[in-house]
Amino acid sequence: MIIGIVIAVAVVLVLAVARSVKIIREYQRIVLFRLGRAIGLRGPGIVFINPVTDRTTLVDLREQYLEIPHQTAITKDNAPISIDFIIFYKVVDPSMSVLTVQNFAGAALNLAATTLRSVVGDMPLDDVLSKREDMNASLRIRLDDVTERWGVKVTSVEVREVNPPPGVLEAMTRQMSAERTRRAQVTEAEGQKSAAILSAEGEAQAAINLAEGRQKATILAAEADRQSAILRAEGYARGLEKVFVVAQTLDQKTMVLQYLDTLKQVGTSASTKIVVPMEILDGLRSLLPGGEPPPAGTRRAAQG
């Protein structure tokens, strides 16, 4: 009997100790209530409480997320649209998160739905589809303004999916197709423009090369003509020099014979007038006996 009582007391003591000692992790805190009054936070580590008068509420300080299911909202230009997004939040004041809101998840879900309708209602459909970052920032700021009094910080809001109505989706598809066609035409036009520019540059360069070739050919031809003229002039000058040297070695009689030969060649021409130079007459005078001048009639031109 005594042994049974001892065992029962031991069990009660063990259970009392187990309920009196709590081990709180580093990312956790407990809000301690004693006789219904909040007396502060406890943790991390080992925390001793009175299981008879104390009650605790565990709070997680890690960043968490809350998925908001598809919500239907109407844009500024009266287009119905379905959006779902995720809220990332973190408890910064454990006491306020327990004392000021009963169910944060439910409260945040309803707050996010109403805030989404308000934000989307201020934006046209094109902005909702193209300006995700602006919409995310606006949602985060508005949600954080409300959750701040709950001791919760909204760190980020990310829109996952936006579903426009079928008619708008078809119009967007046609618009995308037209935009791709336009880009293809622009790209093709730019390619043709580049090809035309390259062709024109090639033709211009070819014309320049041809002109330069002709210029160089003209310069070379002129240089060749100049060199040829110089050589001809030099040859002619050397010939004259030789003739002059040879002429200095001739005597008077040889010169007279040369004049007579020239006169013979002139006489065979078709001319009706013959002009006899005075030098030939003087030479002939030297050939006459006694060196007398020829008759006066021979000094005049003979008429044919």
Helices and strands as residue ranges (DSSP letters): H 2-20, E 21-24, E 28-34, E 37-42, E 45-48, E 54-60, E 64-74, E 80-91, H 94-99, H 104-121, H 125-130, H 132-147, G 148-150, E 152-163, H 166-249, H 252-267, E 273-274, H 278-287, G 289-291, G 296-299, E 302-303
